[in-house]
Structure formats: C-alpha cells, structure tokens
C-alpha cells in the first residue's frame, strides 16, 4: 500500500470493551503515530454480566441501565487509548446488545442480530465514504468466539467494505494459539493470581499458520491496561510487582496480556503486512513513504 493521504484506520466492534480487549494496543500505537483512528461500536453492551457487586442493579434483569453506564466507561477507555473519533453504528442506542448465543436476549426486537442488515450496512457505508479509511478492522466469520453480535459485525463490515473502493485492506482481529498458550504457561508460575487458570482449549484462539499480521504493542501496554481498567463493569485487571499483567472477564478466567496483537488479512495486498496494518511506516501526523 502506498499512502498518498493521511493514514486512517477504522475499527468496527460489537460492544464497549471490545475495542480495548481485541485491539487496544493497536489503537494506542497508531493513535500515537498520528493516524486518524475511528472506532465504531454497534451496541451499548446492555446484556453484559456486571462484575462489581455494587453495580449489578444496572443489569438487564434489574434496572436495565447498564448500556448507559457503559457509554461512560467507553469514553474513558477512548481517552486512555487516544481515540479522538468514536461513533455508535446508526447513532447511540440504535441497536441493542443481543446477548450470548441461544439466550432470550437474542429475541429482543431491538437486538443487533434482529436489525435490518441492509440498514446496518448502509450506516457503516456512510461512515466509510465520509472518512475514507485505508484500513478497516473487525472480526472473523465466527466473530472470534461465536457471539451473535460479533458475527453480525463481521457481516456488516464485509458487506460495507465491498461497496467502498477507498478501503485498501480489511483485517480480522484474532488471538494467537501460540502466544495464548505461552502466556498461560507463564501465569501458572505466579503465586497469588486472583483468577483461575483456563483449562486447555477454553480460550478462543486462531492457529498461528492462519495469522498474517503481528503488531508489536509492547510500548503501548500501559494505555491498553488503562483502557481495560476503564471497563470496570466487565473486566478485572491484575498486575504483578514485576510488571506481569493479566485480566479476566466476569467468568474469572485468567487471560495473559500479550505484547503483540494478531490479525488475519481478509482483503487487500499482503505487501508489508507482516508487522503493520498499513504495510508502510507511518510518520507522525502524516502519510508513510
């Protein structure tokens, strides 16, 4: 890819916290380099399981105010990552979190998976035509781990990017089997880890032979950790005295904090994509050469 205009990266995520969990280091890295980073969130995450006991009354089975609360968490996370341009697909609250697969939330009339696909694609297409990002990131066809909203986000992204010729590359954000297994093995050596270790095969991973792009985010872990801490209803973060970090969702399963984020190139040239989404060095505040 030859950049002849300021570099622009757009990421499509299903719920507040996905931007930090899946791509937080990447966002922070490119934002720090002066790339125009836009994050699109498709729902408010109304069906999330709340970790802090004192906030569980916000949940869908109680006051059903979690979505509004998570908007505030997302704003704080965007600040931590350096995101200046965040938008909700179709506008704030247009579509509701569909919940995990085979739950009653799937049938809610405003659930993202029940929304009109053409309307959703048109909403994203309009943003793509406005911003003209060279690179777009979302999930693989299984949504990373099978969540209905992640799968729909993938469908919307792929359909919209097919309509806009300015998009040079589309990537799926994934997790590496090798990195995950290595990270979990390191966590087994830690005393006092407040989360339970995952069973073999319990964490979603992608075979490393399928991974095309490895983005080094080691210099941006502080930003990613700050963003994850902002999503306190959904994520718990632990850091050891030696700097080792791990996190867990509401299931309490430890996940290692990787220094690399992983992608599969779904569309576009593979030239230079081994370690960079744009395939070229990005200079501060301008295009790469």
Legacy VTK file of the C-alpha trace (Angstrom):
# vtk DataFile Version 3.0
C-alpha trace
ASCII
DATASET POLYDATA
POINTS 289 float
0.000 0.000 0.000
1.266 3.470 -0.897
-0.203 6.161 1.312
-0.925 9.377 -0.577
-3.280 10.781 2.052
-3.136 10.972 5.855
-3.405 7.411 7.228
-6.848 6.482 8.542
-7.784 3.362 10.468
-11.370 2.358 11.272
-12.333 -0.460 13.634
-15.804 -1.991 13.945
-16.558 -3.545 17.325
-19.690 -5.103 18.769
-19.754 -3.798 22.352
-17.992 -1.303 24.609
-14.770 -3.012 25.851
-14.189 -4.991 22.627
-12.062 -2.169 21.240
-9.738 -2.497 24.238
-9.778 -6.280 24.600
-9.155 -7.129 20.957
-7.285 -4.131 19.574
-6.393 -1.757 22.414
-2.644 -1.873 21.875
-3.002 -1.424 18.126
-5.294 1.567 18.566
-2.902 3.194 21.026
0.087 2.549 18.756
-1.430 4.100 15.658
-3.070 6.958 17.518
0.337 7.829 18.991
1.773 7.871 15.452
-0.772 10.439 14.326
-3.086 8.080 12.461
-6.742 9.135 12.395
-8.310 6.270 14.347
-12.080 5.827 14.354
-13.870 3.220 16.441
-17.422 2.188 15.594
-19.354 0.393 18.362
-22.506 -1.443 17.289
-24.364 -1.693 20.623
-24.255 -0.330 24.173
-23.477 -3.727 25.718
-26.729 -3.799 27.677
-26.558 -7.563 28.269
-23.103 -7.665 29.837
-22.584 -9.503 33.123
-21.630 -6.976 35.798
-18.583 -7.804 37.922
-18.757 -5.270 40.822
-21.481 -6.358 43.203
-22.491 -2.778 43.925
-23.312 -2.152 40.260
-25.292 -5.298 39.494
-28.545 -3.404 39.841
-27.730 -1.810 36.482
-28.116 -5.160 34.714
-30.827 -6.209 32.239
-32.602 -8.281 34.883
-32.828 -5.249 37.211
-32.852 -1.549 36.261
-31.608 -2.274 32.716
-29.391 0.803 32.815
-26.096 -0.915 32.067
-25.871 0.362 28.497
-25.879 3.985 29.549
-23.301 3.308 32.238
-21.041 1.564 29.745
-21.124 4.591 27.477
-19.205 6.410 30.203
-16.747 3.533 30.542
-16.188 3.575 26.801
-15.479 7.292 26.778
-12.838 6.812 29.457
-11.296 3.921 27.527
-11.183 6.002 24.349
-9.324 8.670 26.284
-6.795 6.140 27.539
-6.148 4.822 24.035
-6.006 8.229 22.364
-9.166 7.751 20.274
-10.494 11.122 19.167
-13.248 9.806 16.892
-15.738 7.322 18.332
-19.207 6.633 16.952
-22.100 4.258 17.556
-23.361 2.500 14.456
-26.632 4.149 13.462
-26.392 6.526 16.416
-26.246 5.965 20.161
-28.681 3.220 21.192
-29.891 2.352 17.689
-29.278 -1.375 18.233
-29.241 -3.369 21.445
-26.781 -5.972 22.666
-28.125 -9.358 21.521
-26.606 -11.337 24.391
-24.750 -14.622 24.109
-25.890 -17.324 21.699
-29.197 -19.073 22.488
-30.293 -16.629 25.188
-33.617 -14.823 25.463
-31.879 -11.550 24.633
-31.454 -12.804 21.050
-35.190 -12.295 20.537
-35.359 -8.676 21.730
-36.913 -6.575 18.951
-34.025 -4.082 19.055
-31.290 -6.735 19.234
-28.448 -6.098 16.788
-28.920 -9.534 15.234
-32.577 -8.714 14.552
-31.811 -5.396 12.929
-32.230 -4.862 9.216
-28.903 -5.911 7.701
-29.234 -3.523 4.767
-29.789 -0.606 7.147
-26.774 -1.598 9.223
-24.561 -1.957 6.155
-25.751 1.403 4.825
-24.950 3.059 8.159
-21.374 1.786 8.077
-21.025 2.516 4.367
-21.900 6.152 5.022
-19.096 6.427 7.586
-16.622 4.735 5.247
-17.473 7.153 2.447
-17.128 10.108 4.814
-13.805 9.106 6.358
-12.237 7.039 3.552
-10.067 4.831 5.809
-7.387 2.837 4.054
-7.605 0.056 6.675
-10.655 -1.459 8.377
-10.581 -3.988 11.224
-13.342 -6.205 12.601
-13.815 -9.924 13.424
-13.567 -13.188 11.524
-16.698 -15.024 10.274
-17.151 -16.673 13.695
-16.865 -13.340 15.459
-13.767 -14.538 17.287
-15.707 -16.779 19.644
-19.226 -17.151 18.310
-21.022 -14.196 19.870
-24.014 -13.275 17.677
-23.173 -9.554 17.695
-19.572 -10.212 16.698
-20.746 -12.344 13.801
-23.178 -9.637 12.694
-20.421 -7.000 12.990
-18.301 -9.149 10.682
-21.149 -9.430 8.178
-21.838 -5.701 8.232
-18.157 -4.831 7.864
-17.510 -7.148 4.962
-20.623 -6.028 3.084
-19.929 -2.324 3.619
-16.256 -2.506 2.648
-17.193 -4.281 -0.586
-19.159 -1.166 -1.560
-16.364 1.353 -0.900
-13.326 1.231 -3.147
-11.237 3.518 -0.910
-10.734 0.680 1.610
-7.444 -0.974 0.684
-7.289 -3.594 3.415
-9.637 -5.394 5.774
-8.303 -7.367 8.737
-9.820 -9.756 11.258
-8.629 -9.246 14.843
-7.747 -12.659 16.306
-5.820 -14.251 19.160
-2.770 -16.447 18.648
-2.763 -20.036 19.882
0.997 -19.985 20.473
1.002 -16.648 22.302
-2.009 -17.602 24.409
-0.536 -20.943 25.444
2.840 -19.358 26.218
1.167 -16.616 28.223
-0.980 -19.037 30.209
2.057 -21.182 30.961
3.780 -18.108 32.413
0.740 -17.366 34.564
0.915 -20.826 36.121
4.179 -19.758 37.774
2.582 -16.787 39.515
1.580 -17.040 43.154
-1.455 -15.097 44.241
-3.060 -14.698 40.832
-6.686 -13.765 41.687
-8.176 -15.556 38.669
-8.473 -19.246 37.856
-6.303 -20.577 35.066
-8.063 -21.649 31.862
-8.498 -25.290 31.001
-6.840 -26.469 27.764
-8.850 -25.177 24.820
-11.039 -22.934 26.983
-9.831 -19.640 25.498
-10.650 -18.824 21.860
-7.572 -18.889 19.639
-6.578 -18.901 15.979
-3.950 -21.225 14.583
-0.734 -19.301 14.006
-0.464 -20.637 10.478
-3.546 -18.524 9.611
-2.205 -15.304 11.129
-0.809 -12.860 8.588
-0.019 -9.823 10.714
1.627 -9.339 14.098
1.529 -5.817 15.512
4.011 -5.077 18.296
2.180 -3.190 21.045
4.751 -3.646 23.814
5.264 0.118 24.131
1.523 0.703 24.485
0.500 -1.797 27.150
0.097 0.954 29.730
-2.545 2.574 27.544
-4.275 -0.749 26.927
-4.310 -1.598 30.625
-5.734 1.827 31.403
-8.487 1.276 28.855
-9.309 -2.156 30.261
-9.496 -0.721 33.773
-11.985 1.847 32.465
-14.345 -1.018 31.589
-14.670 -1.965 35.244
-18.141 -3.491 34.952
-16.780 -6.066 32.503
-13.046 -6.517 33.057
-10.763 -7.167 36.019
-7.062 -6.350 35.599
-4.187 -7.714 37.683
-0.577 -6.564 37.634
2.319 -8.168 39.450
5.233 -6.359 41.036
7.416 -7.382 38.080
5.038 -5.785 35.579
3.374 -9.020 34.507
-0.294 -8.404 33.737
-3.405 -10.490 33.227
-7.102 -9.844 33.013
-10.368 -11.696 33.398
-13.946 -11.157 32.337
-16.938 -11.973 34.523
-16.108 -15.688 34.267
-12.951 -15.119 36.316
-10.719 -16.972 33.825
-7.197 -15.568 33.594
-6.066 -14.302 30.208
-2.484 -13.172 29.567
-1.752 -9.627 28.447
0.079 -10.116 25.148
2.685 -7.672 23.863
1.601 -8.396 20.296
-1.852 -8.181 18.716
-2.743 -10.505 15.876
-4.647 -10.167 12.626
-5.680 -12.105 9.552
-5.674 -10.179 6.284
-9.104 -10.674 4.714
-8.884 -8.252 1.798
-6.119 -6.359 0.054
-2.432 -6.633 -0.668
-0.231 -8.579 1.725
2.820 -6.473 0.856
4.438 -5.257 4.056
1.559 -6.557 6.174
3.590 -8.934 8.302
4.012 -6.366 11.068
1.980 -3.326 10.035
-1.679 -2.889 9.112
-0.774 -0.234 6.560
2.262 -2.107 5.283
4.402 1.012 5.356
5.969 3.075 8.143
3.564 5.752 9.370
5.223 9.067 10.166
3.996 11.291 12.951
0.951 13.203 11.777
1.268 12.251 8.114
1.454 9.593 5.459
4.076 6.911 5.239
6.566 6.713 2.404
LINES 1 290
289 0 1 2 3 4 5 6 7 8 9 10 11 12 13 14 15 16 17 18 19 20 21 22 23 24 25 26 27 28 29 30 31 32 33 34 35 36 37 38 39 40 41 42 43 44 45 46 47 48 49 50 51 52 53 54 55 56 57 58 59 60 61 62 63 64 65 66 67 68 69 70 71 72 73 74 75 76 77 78 79 80 81 82 83 84 85 86 87 88 89 90 91 92 93 94 95 96 97 98 99 100 101 102 103 104 105 106 107 108 109 110 111 112 113 114 115 116 117 118 119 120 121 122 123 124 125 126 127 128 129 130 131 132 133 134 135 136 137 138 139 140 141 142 143 144 145 146 147 148 149 150 151 152 153 154 155 156 157 158 159 160 161 162 163 164 165 166 167 168 169 170 171 172 173 174 175 176 177 178 179 180 181 182 183 184 185 186 187 188 189 190 191 192 193 194 195 196 197 198 199 200 201 202 203 204 205 206 207 208 209 210 211 212 213 214 215 216 217 218 219 220 221 222 223 224 225 226 227 228 229 230 231 232 233 234 235 236 237 238 239 240 241 242 243 244 245 246 247 248 249 250 251 252 253 254 255 256 257 258 259 260 261 262 263 264 265 266 267 268 269 270 271 272 273 274 275 276 277 278 279 280 281 282 283 284 285 286 287 288
